[in-house]
Amino acid sequence: MFNLVIFGAPGSGKGTQSQKLIDRYGLTHISTGDVLRKQIAEGTELGKIADSYISKGHLIPDDLMVDILAQEVDRLRPQSNGFIFDGFPRTIPQAEELKKMLERRGEEVHSVIGLEVADEELMERLVKRGAESGRSDDNPETINKRLKVYHSTTSPLKDYYTKEGKYTSIHGSGHVDEIFSRIVEAIDGHPALGR
């Protein structure tokens, strides 16, 4: 199994690149947002607990989020070549929890890809996305707030994964296929891919 964490600021292309990675390596995409919405919609025990935090505008505690992810990993593991974790971890304590959860299953994070895009370009991409999709959170004021939060919480994560020898910074500007080629260059040939 090959486990990859992909992170980048809002609008950096994580979703697009994740889909290309799924197609190439047969990985399973786990987006924390999607997983949470699914658990809440299905009314599972964990979903109900998560909803009690979200409905009050609180962040979900790390241990609860890891329990939800663990359940998803266990459910999908038999038919997967590995996972792309998107949107998690966002903090060092979350990275440590993810590490423990994977270790209990004889697994690890093999590679961390950081899509680096200048804030000005992210702003342009997100405003355009907002205009096309009607997403209300894709407006300049909200985007600025999201970018500030992203930079303050993820820069320590870069250091954490760099020390572990797992972090690769990828220049996230340019054509989608060019960016994907950079990612492939960074991870192709990793022993855990079994290629």
C-alpha positions in Angstrom: 0.0 0.0 0.0 1.1 3.5 -0.7 -0.2 6.3 1.5 0.1 10.0 0.4 -0.9 13.2 2.0 -1.6 16.0 -0.4 -1.9 19.6 0.8 -2.0 23.0 -0.5 -4.0 26.2 0.0 -7.6 26.4 -1.1 -7.6 26.6 -4.9 -4.1 25.0 -5.3 -5.5 22.1 -7.3 -5.6 19.3 -4.7 -8.9 17.8 -6.0 -7.7 17.9 -9.7 -4.3 16.3 -8.9 -5.9 13.7 -6.5 -8.1 12.5 -9.4 -5.1 12.1 -11.7 -3.2 10.2 -8.9 -6.2 7.9 -8.4 -6.3 7.1 -12.2 -2.5 6.5 -12.4 -1.9 4.5 -9.1 -5.3 3.1 -8.2 -5.3 5.0 -4.9 -8.4 5.8 -2.9 -9.1 9.5 -2.2 -10.1 10.3 1.4 -11.3 13.9 1.7 -12.2 14.6 5.4 -15.0 17.0 4.3 -16.6 14.3 2.1 -16.2 11.6 4.8 -17.8 13.9 7.5 -20.7 14.8 5.3 -21.3 11.1 4.5 -21.2 10.1 8.2 -23.6 12.9 9.1 -26.0 12.1 6.3 -26.0 8.4 7.2 -26.7 9.2 10.8 -23.9 7.0 12.1 -22.9 7.2 15.8 -19.6 9.1 14.8 -21.6 11.3 12.4 -24.0 12.3 15.1 -21.2 13.2 17.5 -19.4 15.2 14.7 -22.6 17.0 13.8 -23.1 18.1 17.4 -19.7 20.0 17.1 -20.3 21.3 13.5 -23.8 22.6 14.2 -22.5 24.8 17.0 -19.7 26.1 14.8 -16.9 24.2 16.7 -14.0 22.3 15.2 -14.2 18.5 15.5 -11.7 17.2 18.1 -8.7 15.5 16.5 -9.3 12.1 18.2 -12.9 12.0 16.8 -11.7 12.9 13.3 -9.1 10.2 13.4 -11.7 7.7 14.6 -13.8 8.6 11.6 -10.8 8.3 9.2 -9.8 5.0 10.8 -13.3 3.6 10.1 -13.1 4.8 6.5 -9.6 3.3 6.0 -10.7 -0.1 7.4 -13.8 -0.1 5.2 -11.9 0.8 2.0 -8.6 -1.0 2.6 -9.4 -4.4 1.2 -10.0 -3.0 -2.3 -7.4 -0.2 -2.3 -3.7 0.2 -3.3 -3.3 3.0 -0.8 -4.8 6.3 0.2 -4.6 10.0 -0.6 -5.4 12.0 2.5 -6.8 15.4 1.5 -7.6 18.0 4.1 -6.0 16.0 6.9 -3.7 16.4 8.7 -3.9 20.2 9.2 -1.9 20.5 12.4 1.1 18.7 14.0 -1.1 16.9 16.6 -3.3 15.7 13.7 -0.2 14.4 11.9 0.9 12.5 15.0 -2.6 11.0 15.4 -2.7 9.9 11.8 0.8 8.3 12.2 -0.4 6.3 15.2 -3.6 5.3 13.5 -1.7 4.0 10.5 1.0 2.3 12.6 -1.7 0.3 14.4 -2.6 -1.1 10.9 1.0 -1.7 9.9 0.9 1.3 7.6 2.6 4.7 7.3 2.4 8.0 5.4 4.9 7.3 2.6 5.0 10.7 0.9 3.6 14.3 1.4 3.1 16.5 -1.6 2.7 20.2 -1.0 1.2 22.2 -3.9 2.8 25.6 -3.8 1.0 28.4 -5.5 1.3 32.2 -5.0 -1.5 33.8 -3.0 -2.3 36.2 -5.9 -2.9 33.3 -8.2 -4.9 31.4 -5.6 -7.1 34.5 -5.2 -7.7 34.7 -9.0 -8.5 31.0 -9.2 -10.9 31.0 -6.3 -12.8 34.2 -7.3 -13.2 32.7 -10.8 -14.4 29.4 -9.3 -16.9 31.3 -7.2 -18.2 33.1 -10.2 -18.6 29.8 -12.1 -19.9 27.6 -9.4 -21.8 30.1 -7.2 -19.9 29.0 -4.1 -20.5 31.8 -1.6 -17.3 31.2 0.3 -15.2 32.0 -2.8 -15.2 35.8 -2.3 -12.0 37.9 -1.7 -12.7 38.5 2.0 -13.3 34.9 2.9 -10.5 33.7 0.7 -8.1 36.0 2.5 -9.1 34.5 5.9 -8.8 31.0 4.6 -5.4 31.6 3.2 -4.2 33.2 6.5 -5.4 30.1 8.4 -3.8 27.8 5.9 -0.4 29.5 6.1 -0.4 29.6 9.9 -1.4 26.0 10.4 0.4 24.2 7.6 3.8 25.8 7.7 4.7 23.8 10.9 3.4 20.7 9.1 5.9 21.2 6.3 8.7 21.3 8.8 7.3 18.2 10.6 7.2 16.1 7.4 10.5 17.5 6.1 12.2 16.3 9.2 10.6 12.9 8.5 12.1 13.0 5.0 8.6 12.7 3.4 7.8 16.2 2.2 8.1 17.3 -1.4 7.3 20.8 -2.5 5.7 20.9 -5.9 5.4 24.1 -8.0 1.6 24.3 -8.5 1.4 26.8 -11.2 1.1 26.0 -14.9 -0.9 23.5 -16.9 -2.6 20.7 -14.9 -0.6 18.0 -16.8 2.8 19.8 -16.1 2.0 19.9 -12.4 1.0 16.3 -12.4 4.3 15.3 -14.1 6.2 17.0 -11.3 4.2 15.0 -8.7 4.8 11.7 -10.6 8.5 12.5 -10.8 8.5 13.0 -7.0 6.7 9.7 -6.1 7.3 7.3 -9.0 9.6 4.5 -8.1 8.8 4.7 -4.4 9.2 1.1 -3.1 5.7 1.2 -1.5 4.1 1.7 -5.0 5.3 -1.7 -6.0 6.0 -0.5 -9.6 
